[in-house]
Amino acid sequence: MSSRAPFCSTRAAALSLLVTVLTAGTAGALDLNGFLPARGHGAVAFAYTGESYDEFWAGTMKVFVPDVGEVTTDSFTTWMTWGFTDDLALVLNLAYVDVTSDGLAGFEDSGLQDGAVLAKYRFASFQRGNASHSFLGAAGLRTPLSSYEGNAPVSLGDDTTDTLVRFIYHLESGRFYYSQQVGYDLRSDDAPEGIPIYAELGWSTGRATLTLLYSQYFADGGTDIGDPGFTFPSNKDEYQRVGAKAFIRLGERYGVSLLGFTTLDGRNSGDATGFSAGLSVDF
């Protein structure tokens, strides 16, 4: 039987935002946690993310290529959620991305990247002692919002339309929470299907919530950079990243967040580090 999570609805709405910034500016996964807004309520968040790398993995070998040089990505993300019921919410995400490189080739591009819309549903929950356990599913689409070139060493994204499926386990106990996502990305054209894994471990005190983040993306097949006839969207693009986030609520409706992340390992992806700052508004 479903029941509302113990976190207050406004905090839950705000905490459910500003999550995808861990992979903003890349063609990576759309990652979710288990928080839902209350029925008839929602939130919108605006985030800036800056990330860069000067080395990347060509296949499994990390390299520096003078033609590429250092790649810098600035992303401006808008994220919104709305509760149709206490257990069913709509999630919207879109980003404007500006990517440049200082290498000899001088790659650059900017514009609207991809937009995503998902329905997120809590299909089961139960209480055991002081702990609340929830199980959620989400499904939706991600598609380009502008006409950009995906088959380039430095680009806004892969220029594909993808079906996204997510399953989430969510635990809350006292001041702590834990969310674990496992998903599947059914991708179009020659981009390989993907399996995004994402986890959050958070601790709340007063107006602040501190969160540790872990993100990993597996590609089901695909090419390596340098393979005969490869395209960049067809690459087996994988990564493993960790991050930390601080969220602070300012009054009843507003909240701000700061986040930093780094890449631990990858394949056909950049060894990126970055930070993000965001503002959320409940309504």
C-alpha positions in Angstrom: 0.0 0.0 0.0 1.3 3.4 -0.9 2.0 6.2 1.6 3.6 9.6 1.6 7.2 9.8 2.5 8.1 11.3 5.9 10.0 14.3 4.4 7.7 17.4 4.0 6.3 17.8 0.5 8.1 21.1 -0.2 11.5 19.7 0.8 10.8 16.6 -1.2 9.9 18.6 -4.3 13.1 20.7 -4.0 15.3 17.7 -3.3 14.0 15.9 -6.3 15.4 18.7 -8.5 19.0 19.6 -9.3 20.0 16.0 -9.6 20.8 15.7 -13.3 23.5 18.3 -13.0 25.9 15.5 -12.3 25.8 14.7 -16.0 24.5 18.0 -17.4 26.2 19.1 -20.6 26.9 15.5 -21.8 24.9 12.9 -23.6 24.7 11.0 -20.4 21.8 9.6 -18.4 18.9 11.4 -16.9 19.2 10.4 -13.2 16.4 10.4 -10.7 15.9 9.9 -7.0 12.8 8.7 -5.1 11.3 12.0 -3.9 7.9 13.1 -5.2 6.0 16.3 -4.8 2.5 16.3 -3.1 -0.6 16.3 -5.2 -1.2 19.7 -6.8 2.3 20.9 -6.0 5.5 21.1 -7.8 8.8 22.9 -8.2 11.0 24.4 -10.9 14.8 24.6 -10.7 17.4 26.5 -12.7 21.0 25.4 -12.6 24.3 26.4 -14.2 27.0 23.7 -14.6 30.6 24.2 -15.7 32.8 21.3 -16.6 36.0 20.7 -18.4 38.6 18.1 -19.4 41.9 18.0 -21.3 42.2 14.2 -21.5 39.7 11.6 -22.7 39.5 7.9 -23.2 39.9 6.7 -26.7 38.5 3.2 -26.1 40.1 2.3 -22.7 43.3 4.4 -23.3 43.4 7.9 -21.8 44.9 10.4 -24.3 45.6 14.1 -24.9 45.1 15.3 -28.4 46.4 18.7 -29.4 43.7 19.2 -32.0 41.1 18.8 -29.3 42.9 20.5 -26.3 40.9 21.4 -23.3 37.1 21.1 -23.7 34.9 23.4 -21.6 31.1 23.0 -21.3 28.7 25.5 -19.8 25.2 24.2 -19.3 22.0 26.1 -18.3 19.4 23.6 -17.2 15.7 24.0 -16.4 14.0 21.2 -14.5 10.4 21.0 -13.4 8.2 18.5 -11.5 4.5 18.5 -10.8 2.4 16.1 -8.7 -0.7 14.8 -10.3 -1.2 12.7 -7.1 0.9 11.9 -4.1 2.3 8.9 -6.0 2.4 10.2 -9.6 4.5 13.1 -10.9 5.5 14.6 -14.2 9.2 15.4 -14.7 10.5 17.8 -17.4 14.1 18.7 -18.2 15.9 20.8 -20.9 19.3 22.4 -21.2 21.1 25.1 -23.2 24.7 24.1 -23.8 27.8 26.0 -24.9 30.8 23.8 -25.6 34.2 24.9 -26.8 37.8 23.6 -27.1 41.1 25.4 -27.2 42.9 22.9 -29.4 44.2 23.4 -32.9 40.9 22.4 -34.5 39.0 25.0 -32.4 35.8 22.9 -32.0 32.7 24.8 -30.7 29.0 24.6 -30.6 26.1 26.1 -28.7 22.3 25.9 -28.5 19.4 23.9 -27.0 20.5 20.4 -26.4 17.9 17.7 -25.5 14.6 17.8 -23.8 13.2 15.0 -21.7 9.7 14.3 -20.2 9.0 11.4 -17.9 6.1 10.1 -15.7 7.4 9.0 -12.3 5.2 6.7 -10.2 5.5 5.2 -6.7 3.9 1.8 -7.0 4.7 0.4 -3.6 5.9 1.5 -0.1 5.9 0.2 3.4 7.1 1.2 6.9 9.4 -1.0 9.0 10.4 0.5 12.3 11.7 4.0 11.8 12.5 3.4 8.1 10.2 4.1 5.1 10.8 2.0 2.0 9.5 3.0 -1.4 9.7 1.6 -4.9 9.2 3.7 -8.0 9.2 3.5 -11.8 9.6 6.2 -14.4 9.3 6.2 -18.2 9.5 8.8 -20.9 11.3 10.3 -23.9 14.4 12.4 -24.6 14.8 14.1 -27.9 16.9 17.0 -29.5 15.4 20.4 -29.2 17.6 21.9 -31.9 19.3 20.9 -35.1 22.8 20.2 -34.1 25.6 17.9 -35.4 26.0 14.8 -33.2 28.8 13.1 -35.2 31.6 15.4 -34.1 34.5 15.1 -31.5 33.0 18.0 -29.6 29.2 18.4 -29.8 26.0 19.2 -27.9 24.9 15.6 -27.7 24.3 12.5 -29.8 21.3 13.8 -31.8 19.1 10.8 -31.0 15.6 10.3 -29.7 15.6 7.8 -26.8 13.1 6.0 -24.7 14.0 6.1 -21.0 13.0 3.7 -18.3 14.0 4.0 -14.6 13.4 1.9 -11.5 14.2 3.4 -8.1 14.4 2.1 -4.5 14.1 4.8 -1.9 14.8 4.6 1.9 14.2 7.3 4.5 15.1 6.9 8.2 15.3 9.9 10.5 17.6 12.5 9.0 19.0 10.1 6.4 17.8 9.0 3.0 19.1 6.7 0.3 18.0 6.4 -3.4 19.2 3.8 -5.8 18.3 4.0 -9.5 18.8 1.4 -12.2 17.6 2.3 -15.7 17.6 1.4 -19.4 17.9 3.8 -22.4 16.5 2.5 -25.6 18.4 4.7 -28.1 17.7 5.5 -31.8 20.0 5.4 -34.9 23.4 3.7 -34.3 23.8 4.8 -30.6 24.1 1.7 -28.4 21.5 1.1 -25.6 22.5 2.2 -22.2 22.2 1.2 -18.5 22.4 4.2 -16.1 23.1 3.5 -12.4 22.7 6.3 -9.9 22.8 6.5 -6.1 22.3 9.3 -3.5 23.0 9.1 0.2 21.8 12.2 2.0 21.7 13.7 5.6 19.4 16.5 6.5 19.9 19.0 9.4 17.9 22.1 9.9 17.6 23.9 6.5 20.5 22.0 5.0 20.8 18.7 3.3 24.2 17.2 2.4 24.3 14.5 -0.3 26.9 12.1 -1.7 26.3 11.1 -5.3 27.5 8.2 -7.5 26.8 7.8 -11.2 27.8 5.1 -13.6 26.8 4.5 -17.3 27.2 1.2 -19.2 26.7 1.0 -23.0 25.4 -2.2 -24.4 27.8 -2.6 -27.3 29.1 0.2 -29.5 32.4 1.2 -31.2 35.6 2.7 -29.8 37.1 5.9 -31.1 39.4 5.0 -33.9 37.6 1.8 -35.0 37.2 1.5 -38.8 34.0 3.4 -39.8 33.1 4.5 -36.3 30.8 7.4 -35.6 30.7 9.4 -32.3 27.1 8.6 -31.5 27.9 4.9 -32.0 30.7 4.9 -29.4 30.6 2.7 -26.4 30.4 5.9 -24.2 30.8 4.9 -20.5 31.8 6.7 -17.3 32.0 6.4 -13.5 31.6 9.6 -11.5 31.2 10.7 -7.9 30.0 14.0 -6.4 28.8 15.9 -3.4 25.9 18.4 -3.1 24.8 20.9 -0.5 21.1 22.0 -0.6 20.0 24.9 1.6 16.3 25.9 2.0 15.7 29.7 2.0 12.3 30.1 3.6 9.2 28.0 2.6 9.5 28.2 -1.2 13.1 28.8 -2.2 16.3 26.7 -2.1 19.8 26.9 -3.4 22.3 24.1 -4.1 26.0 23.7 -4.8 27.5 20.6 -6.3 30.9 19.3 -7.4 31.8 16.1 -9.3 34.8 14.3 -10.8 35.2 11.4 -13.1 36.8 8.2 -11.8 36.9 6.1 -15.0 35.6 6.1 -18.5 35.5 4.7 -22.0 35.2 7.0 -25.1 34.4 9.9 -22.7 36.1 12.9 -21.2 37.9 12.8 -17.9 35.7 15.7 -16.7 35.5 17.6 -13.4 32.8 20.2 -12.8 30.6 22.2 -10.4 27.0 23.4 -10.4 25.0 26.0 -8.7 21.2 26.1 -8.7 18.0 27.8 -7.5 14.7 26.0 -6.9 11.2 27.4 -6.4 8.3 25.5 -5.0 4.7 26.2 -6.3 
